[in-house]
Amino acid sequence: MVSLSGEVNVSETKVAQTGVRSIPRATLSQHLRSAVFSAVFSPVALIIMGFAVADTQAATAQGQPLSSSEGTVGIVITTLLLALVAANSDESSAGLAVTTVSAVIVGVGQLTGALRAPLWMGIAMSEADSLTSMRWSLYPICVVFICLGATVATIATRRWTVHATLRELEQANAESSRGGSSRVRPFNGQFHNARNRTWVAVFSCVALILGCIMMMVAAPDESLRVASQGLEGLMAENTFRPVPALTCALCFGLVAWISQWSTSGPIVASSVLVVIPFSFLIPLWSSLTGAVVTPHSSVTTQISLAAPVLSALGLLLPALVMGPLLTRRHVRAQVLRATGHRHGFVDEM
């Protein structure tokens, strides 16, 4: 079982079969290092990413989807920062827990207008414009769901990985007693096998496609007043649709949560189905064909306005899924070192 401090206790049967009594828990310094690193960088990254999404939306609403270089660079840089936060949570999940708390605090500020746009933005944005870009998509809530899902997955991954590795050790010991190889191979059981990777990949694809559709349904379809009122004019001609936006948040959060069983499915599905289309293909297609946001109701307007939000969420998801992936590798290495199996370590995503 797993204690709150992170120590994984092993049953007496497992002790006799594998020689492992417990997996060393994270030390106070490891908890502090992960938490402090996250407390310094995650709020800054989340704030800048939110305003970068708003900046890109403003450019898209004016019919220039590729003109917001500040927004694009801001999203990419903040994604890298959050990926570093997740990578620094392999020894302790405190970093991702702090990131989730930061996402809640920053999200409240974004939805209430307490956070103002920084001066480096290329498009002047009023407080009303920033609020509009955050509220119609419920972007801060989507971020909280992804952070929460990744945090829970990282905590659960430690337990699942210990049990899976112990099964691998049992299998290796059984083969060795029969005169076979003692090399530790992936256990073809409940965890980290082809069946798990398959259903996680399928679920990730379905959930992400549904989430993208829901976000496009939630997006405004009329931009008549944007030229005179800015982004604030989006809500003057459109109805706020929170249910599709919340459904999108739930879909992305669930994909982050199931990464405890396999990380390859969420990472690949998010990259192929979300990042590539909404970060590159749709803006490029809109610019080349002229099918940009225009002052009339159309599906093209909804797709274009949803693209910046989905692009940021699609990048954020695989960045935070690095937490469960690296935690799994770290814990597996701990178990193998504890039993003297320094060779034959095979990791699976």
Secondary structure, DSSP 8 states (H G I E B T S, - for coil): -B-TTS-EE--HHHHHHH---EE----HHHHHHHHHHHHHHHHHHHHHHHHHHHHHHHHHHTT-TT--HHHHHHHHHHHHHHHHHHHTTSS-THHHHHHHHHHHHHHHHHHHT-S---TT-SS---HHHHHHHHHTTTHHHHHHHHHHHHHHHHHHHHHHHHHHHHHHHHHHHHHHHTTS--------SSSSSHHHHHHHHHHHHHHHHHHHHHHHHHS----TTHHHHGGGGGTTSS---HHHHHHHHHHHHHHHHGGGT-SHHHHHHHIIIIIIIIIIIHHHHHHHH-----SS--HHHHHHHHHHHHHHHHHHHHHHHHHHHHHHHHHHHHHHHHTT--S------
